[in-house]
């Protein structure tokens, strides 16, 4: 039976849930303090990669579903999704990553100088401003609405899907949800086609169509959204070890996002509320898998 559903939160998780619910025949309205391009999701690099999200078994399953969904979206005009090859480098030899079964293929490769291990795989890279705008249009075209509304508590009445991220500290009375600050530097596109990732920092260089996102930081418990110039310098220095051209690239802008971290992703139904938050640094990576489970919980 079709339900009227109120989705709280307009980041990538909230919009993905809204669209899947609309596709399932429900009446859906999205309400959020921050509209899509104002959310933490808009700051994301964003590469499919399970990061700061637990537990591993559920994350791997959600990630596998999401990988397939993004692979299907790659190449669709305006969606901002591209499949790109890249390499992760490590300072010590390591076993295969725990999420290896979520990707079609992962190859061990020769580690560059200064590193002890490396692997390469193809993964979706998502230009978040483009993708969030596309996703928002899809929600509207499917008959949903997106409205700015600051809430002091979760609404009473229709079925609610809580995708409020860090807002769940207040809306779900959940102090276990905490920020992990991430700062990035966006530089001009200098012809880079492959992404790079290293564990320290973490450090990543993610090419998009018109720019390159260079990161990053992992500052647990930090709420400050102001970019720090000295941190930006450290990020660029670390990234230049992986991609020397970064050091000479023109800086376009600085951005900071607060990842909604939690000991485990909360995805469960409690009465008339379905909670879906606490995705850490993997909101994009888990978005479609979690959205499918939300639809099942709704009904």
N, C-alpha and C positions, 0 to 999 in steps of 0.2 A: 504494500500500500504506500502511495506517495505521501511524504511528510512535508510539512513546512519546517525548514531548517534555517537556523541563524548561525552563521559562521563568524566567530570573533577572531579577527586577525587577518591582515591583507598582505602578509609576506608570501613567500613561495609555497609554504605548507598550506596556509589558509586558502590561497587561490586554487591550488591543486585539488584540495578537498572539495571546494565549492564546485569546480568544474566536473569532477567525477560524480558528485551528488546530483548535479543537474543532468548529466548524461544518464543517470539511473532513474530519472523521472521526478525528482523531488523539486519543490519550490525552495529556492535558496536566496538568502540575502546575506551579504558580507558587511559587517560593521567593524571599524578599526579606528584607533586614534591616529595612526599613521597610514597614509595611502601607499600603494605598492612601491612607488619610486622613492619613498621616504623611509622605508624599512631597512633593517639590517641586511635583508636579502639583496638589496640593491648594491651593497658594498662588496658582496662576495666575488671572488676571482672569476668565475666559479667553475671548478673542475669537479667531475664525479670522482670522489675519493672519500671513503669512510674516515671521519676525523672527529675526535672528541664526542663520540656517540656510543652508547652501550644499551643493552648487552650485545656481545658480538654475534651470537647466533641470530637474533632477530634483526639486527642491523644488516647482516649479510643477506638475509632473505629480502628485506625491504630494498636494499641496494641493488640486488639482482633484478628485481622488478623495475626499478627506476632506470637502470642502465638500458634495459630493453625499450622502455618508453622513450627515452631520449634518443636512442639509436633510430627509432621510427620517426622522430621529429627532425633529425639532422637533415639539412638541406631544404626544409620547408621555408619558403620565402617569408622573411619577417620574424621567424621564431628565434633567431639568434643562437641556434644550436649547431655545433660542428663537431665531428669526430676527429680528434687529433692524436697522433702518436707522441709519446714523451718518455722521459726517463726519470726514475727516482734513484738517488744515490745515497749510500750509507757509509758511515765511518767504520763500522765493524761488520764482519760477515754475519748474515742473518738467514733464517729459514724463510720459506715462502710466506708472504703476508697472510694473515688469517682470513682475509676477504677474497682470496684468489678465486674461489668458485663463483664469485659474483661477476667476473669478467670473462669474456670469451677466450682470451689468451694472454699469457704473461710470459715473457722471455727473459732469461738471465743474459746480461750483456757485460762487456768489459767495462769495469769501473774506470772513470777518468782519474788522472793524477790527483793524489790527495785523498782518495776514497778507497774503501776496501771492498765494496760490493755495489751492485746496481742491477735494476731490472727495468724493462721497458714494456709498455702496453698502450693500446689505443683506448681512449676514454672520451666521453662527451665533455666539451668545453662550452660553457653557456655565457653569452654576453647578457648579463642580468638586466640592465636597463631595457634592452630590446625584448628580452624574454618576458619580463614582468609586464611590459606594455602589451605584448601579444597575448599573454595569459589572461590579463584583465579584459581585453577585447573578447576573448573566447567566452569568458564568464557572462559578459553582457549579451553577446550574440545568442547564448544558450538560454537567455531569459532571466539571468540573475541580476542582482544589483550590488553596487559597492558604495558604501556611505561612510563618510568620516563621522565618528562618534566616540567620544571619550567616555569610558565606562568606569564606574566605581566598584561594580560587582557584575558577575555574570547575570544575564537577563533571566527572568522567570517566564515561563509560558511555553513557547514552542521548543522543540528539540534544539539544543545548543551544541555546536562543535567548537571547542575551545582550542584555537591555534594561536594564542596570544604570546607565545614565546616568553620573554622575560616578564611580560605583563602578568604571567601566571603567579608570580610572587604575590601579587595583590589579588587578582581575580580568582585564583584557585587556592589562595592562602597557603602557598607552597614556598617556604624559605629555602628549600633544597635547590631551587632553580637560581643560578647565579651567573653573572656576566663573565665572559672571557674576552677581554678587549683584543681586537685585531686591527693593526694599522697597515695600510698599503700605500704604495706610490704608483700612480698611473703615468706611464711614459709613452712617448710616441712609438708607433709601430715602425720598426727598423728592418722589417723583412723576416722576422722570426716566424717559423712555422711549427716548431715542436716545443712542448712545455718541458720544464725542469722542476724538480722538487728535491729538497734535502731536509733531513730531519731536524737540523739545528735551526732554531728560531720559532717556528719553521721558516724555511726559505723556499720561495717558489717564484717562478717566472712563467706567466701564463699569457700566451699570445691570443689576441682577439682580432677582429677585422680591422679596426682603426687604431688600436692601442695595445699596450702590453701592461698587465697588472703584475706588480712586483711586491712581494711580501716576505715576511710578515712578522707578527708578534703573537704571543699567547700569554696575555696578562690576566691571570685568574683574579676575580674579585674586583677588577678595576672598572669604574663607571665613566671615566673621563672620555668624552667623545672628541676632544680637541687633538688634532694631529700634532705630534712633537717633532720639531725640525731635527733634533739630534737623533731621534729614533729613525727618521726617514733616511738620514745619512748612513746609519748602521745597516739598515735594510738593503740599500743600494750597494754597499760594500760587500755584504754577504752574497747578494745575488750576482755580482760581477764575477765571483769565483766560478759560478756555473755558466754564466753567459757574459763574457767580457764586454759586449756591445752595450750592455745596460749602463755602464759607467759613462758613456758618451751620449746617451739618449736624452732628448729634451723632456723635462718633467712637465706633465700636463696638469696634474692635480694630486692632492693628498686626501685620503679618506680613512675614516675609522668606523668600525662596526662592533657591536657588542653581541657576541655569540651567546645563545641561551643554553648554558650547560646544566646538566643534571646527572646524578649518579646513574640513572637509566631513563631512556625515553619513556614518557608516560603516554601510553595509547590504550585507553580502556574506557568503558562506558559505566557511569555511575548515575543511575536514575535516568533523568532526561538530559544528561550532559555526557558528551563524548570528549574526553581530553586527548589532545594530540600536540604535545610540546616537549621541550627538553632535548632538541636535536643537536645541540652543541654546534660544531662546525660542519655538520652534514645535512643541513636542511634541504639543500638542493639534491644531494645524493640520495636521500631517503624519501623525497617528496611524493613521488607517484606510488611507491610501495605502501607508504603510510596512508595515502588517500584511498587506495583500494580497500585497506582494512577498515578505515573509517566508514566507507559505504556499507561494508558488511555489518558493522556494529549498529549503524543506523537502521538497517533493516531488511 
